[in-house]
Amino acid sequence: MKSLENQIIDLQSSLAHLEITVEDLNKVISNQDKQLQDMQRQIQLMYNHLLSNGDSGIAAFDLLADKPPHY
């Protein structure tokens, strides 16, 4: 059986590893949050651009007229 001192050392070691893991995960989450915010701004800019151009920016899809040549 381990002595109390060895058990405390093991707990401290485990805690240190957990703290490092939490810090690493926090960095990943922070980076992902920044990326999501950037993408949301880009989508909003594209949406505003499409709205400001009206219907002239995107042509309607016609299934019969847009057949690929191999059909």
N, C-alpha and C positions, 0 to 999 in steps of 0.2 A: 504494500500500500504506500502511496506517495505521501510524503510529509506535507504538512500544511504550507510550508515555504515553497515547495515545488508546485503545489496546486495554485498558489497565488501567482507564481511566475508564469504558469501555463495560462491562467486567466488573463493576466496582463498582456501576454503575447497574443492571445486570441482577440482581445479588445483592440490592440494596436492594428491587427490585420483588418478587423471590422471597420475601424476608423478610416483606414486607407481606402477600403472598398467604398465606403459611403462618400468620401471625397471624390473618388473617381466617377462614381455614378452621378454625383451632383454636377460635375463638369460636363458629362455627357448630356444630362437633362438641360443644362443651361445652353449648351450649343444647339440642341434640338429646338429649344424654345426660340432662340434667335433665328434659326432657319425657318421655323414656322411663321414667325412674324414677318420675315422678309418675303416669304412666298405669299402670305396674305396681302401684303402691300402690292406685290406684283400683280396678283389677280385683280385687286381693286383697280389698279391703273389700267389693266387690259379691259376690264368691264367698263370703266368710264370712257375709255377710248372707243369701244364699240358703241356705247350709247351716244357719244357725240357725233359719230359718223353716220348714224341712222342705219337704214337698210342697205345703203350702197356698199358697205364693207363685205357683206357675205351674201353670196348668191344662193337662191333656193336650190335644193337638191331635187333633181328630176330623175327618177329611177330609170325610165325608158331612154332618156337622152344621154345619160351618163353610163351606159353599158360599156364595159371593157371590150376591146376589139375581138377577143377570143370567144365571145358569145355569139 
